[in-house]
Amino acid sequence: MGTLRDLQYALQEKIEELRQRDALIDELELELDQKDELIQRLQTELDKYRSVIKPATQQVHKQNELHDQQRTKRQAISAEPTAFDIQDLSHVTLPFYPKSPQSKDLIKEAILDNDFMKNLELSQIQEIVDCMYPVDYGKDSCIIKEGDVGSLVYVMEDGKVEVTKESLKLCTMGPGKVFGELAILYNCTRTATVKTLTNVKLWAIDRQCFQTIMMRTGLIKHTEYMEFLKSDQDAGGIQLQYKSLLSPISVRLSCFSIIHFGLHQANYAY
């Protein structure tokens, strides 16, 4: 039987062992909290992609049928197929048009003020700003005609325009406003007519350039997340949970399509 000193020493060792275990538990709990936070961020990203992307299962046939049929008053919204991957997009050189700091700020604020585009990431908005090119129209010019097929979205820097639908005036717009956004968000014809009341200066971006920005950002983020998960060898079951969250993104990113944000807003988007 051990002496009292031996028992005290063994008790001290046990206490130290318990202290180390408590410290390890605290460390693991902190790491788990960080993983939970990452899961929440990934879930937020997934929810955002789900809100703007739908699967490429209703693409070409539906579009061909729509082209063959007479268009109705209320236009249907359909997806446009894309077949980019990260390697293709990483080599795409986007156009760049120099602008004054005032013009850059105006375009950025106009996008952030637009119901359909305000939820884009700041990096995406910055690329859109850089890619927009100048367009000028004289007084009494028609920029957008109701029923036409459109592929450009505009931000007005100077001037004033009038918006009409079925010959009825909807509103007038001045500098700092986005219009024509449905052309790049949806595959549909122009829903209103926009005519100049004065000489105007606009900035424009086409649908293909816009979609390239959206696709590249999404694919790069997806690749970064997957690389992080591959390098995180200690995540165990949590790693599988991350992958299960990301897998739908990899499927859906084969097709870019922004779905409707609210039919009640469509009358004021052109």
TAPELIN-V910598 format. One record per pair of residues at least 4 apart in sequence whose ideal C-beta (glycine too) atoms are under 6 Angstrom apart, sorted by the first residue. I is the first residue (numbers start at 1). J is the second residue. Records with the same first field share a line. If there is no record, write none. Layout:
I = J / J
This chain:
2 = 6 / 7
35 = 238
42 = 245
46 = 245
49 = 53 / 249
52 = 258
53 = 252
54 = 257 / 259
55 = 252
56 = 81 / 254 / 255
58 = 62
59 = 79 / 81
62 = 78
63 = 78
75 = 188 / 189
77 = 186 / 188
78 = 187
79 = 257
80 = 187
81 = 255
82 = 255 / 256
84 = 88 / 89 / 215
86 = 90 / 219 / 223
89 = 215 / 216 / 219
92 = 212
94 = 131
95 = 131
96 = 130
97 = 133
99 = 103 / 104
104 = 129
106 = 157 / 176
107 = 129 / 155 / 203
108 = 125 / 129
110 = 155 / 176 / 178
111 = 117 / 125
112 = 118
114 = 118 / 178
115 = 265
116 = 181 / 185 / 261
120 = 124 / 125
124 = 213 / 217
127 = 213
128 = 205
131 = 205 / 209
132 = 203 / 205
133 = 204
135 = 202 / 204
136 = 201
137 = 141 / 143 / 196 / 200
138 = 199
139 = 196 / 198 / 199
141 = 196
142 = 195
143 = 194
144 = 180 / 190 / 194 / 270
145 = 193
146 = 190 / 192 / 193
147 = 189
148 = 190
149 = 189
150 = 183 / 190
151 = 183 / 206 / 207
152 = 180 / 204 / 206
153 = 180 / 181 / 184 / 205
154 = 179 / 180 / 202 / 204
155 = 178 / 203
156 = 175 / 177 / 202
157 = 175 / 201
158 = 175 / 201
159 = 198 / 199 / 200
160 = 174 / 197 / 198
161 = 173 / 194 / 196
162 = 172 / 195 / 197
163 = 170 / 171 / 192 / 194
164 = 169 / 193
165 = 170 / 192
173 = 177
179 = 194 / 270
180 = 270
181 = 185 / 269
182 = 186 / 269
184 = 207 / 210
185 = 258
191 = 270
192 = 270
194 = 270
196 = 200
205 = 209 / 210
211 = 215 / 256
212 = 216
214 = 256
215 = 256
218 = 253
219 = 253
222 = 249
225 = 246
229 = 239 / 242
235 = 239
248 = 252
249 = 253
